[in-house]
Amino acid sequence: MIPFIDFDLKKLCSYSLDIFHGAVERPISITYAFDYGEMESAALAHKFSLDRYLTLQILYGLSQKPVKSKLVFFYTPAETMCFISVAGRKKNIQCDWLTKLSGFVESGQQHVPENAKPIIYWDGLNVNRIYGFPTELDEDCLYGIDFGNIFGVTIEPIDVEMATNIKQNPIEYVQYSIVPNMHEEVIEYKDKRLILLHSAFIDNDMDDEIWE
C-alpha cells in the first residue's frame, strides 16, 4: 500500500484572487495547453495509458532539467483540449520541455483551472506520482483513475474485472489507470534509469459518498 505524504497546496504554491472564476484564491501557474486527440494518440503509440504517458514525460523532463524549487503539476481535461499547469512558490518557473510534447498549442501564466487535479509533486529531489483520497486507503480495495472525465481526474474503487481489463487492454482503456500498491518504482525510459515514487494525500475537495 502506498504511503500518505504531507501535501499542502497552500504551502507549496503561490496563490492570488481569481476574479474571473468565482473570485476565490487559486494557485498561480504556468499552464501548457495541448490538443487532447494528439496527446492521446502519442500515448496510444507507446501503448501507454494517458496517465502513464504524462507521468513518464514529466519524470523524464525533470530528470533532464531538475529545478531546486518544489513544484506541483496539475492535469485538467476538457472536451478537445487538455492542460498541464505547473505551480510553486515562485510564479515564473518555466518547464519549457513540456512544449515538446505532442499536441502542444500554447502556454502562459494563469490561475490553475477550477477542475484541475494535482498529479505530480516534485519535492526538489524526487518525482512523486500523487493520488488524492478523501479518506485513508483500504488495503484490500483496488482503485481506478479516470483521466477522461471533463469535470476532473477522478479516483474511485473498482472491481477485479475492471482492473484486469485496464491492465490487459491499455489501448482500449487509454483514459484509465490503476493506483499501484508500490511506493518506489524503477523505470527504464529513453535509456535512463529513473525512480518514480507513488504517494497518496488527503484531498479535502473530493466527494466521499462513492467511498461509503
Secondary structure as UniProt FT lines:
FT   HELIX           9..12
FT   STRAND          15..18
FT   TURN            19..22
FT   STRAND          24..35
FT   HELIX           36..45
FT   TURN            46..47
FT   HELIX           50..64
FT   STRAND          71..77
FT   STRAND          81..88
FT   TURN            91..92
FT   HELIX           96..100
FT   TURN            102..103
FT   STRAND          104..111
FT   TURN            114..115
FT   STRAND          117..122
FT   STRAND          127..133
FT   TURN            139..140
FT   STRAND          142..146
FT   TURN            150..151
FT   STRAND          154..158
FT   HELIX           160..168
FT   TURN            170..175
FT   STRAND          176..178
FT   STRAND          184..189
FT   TURN            190..191
FT   STRAND          192..202
FT   TURN            204..205
FT   HELIX           208..211
//
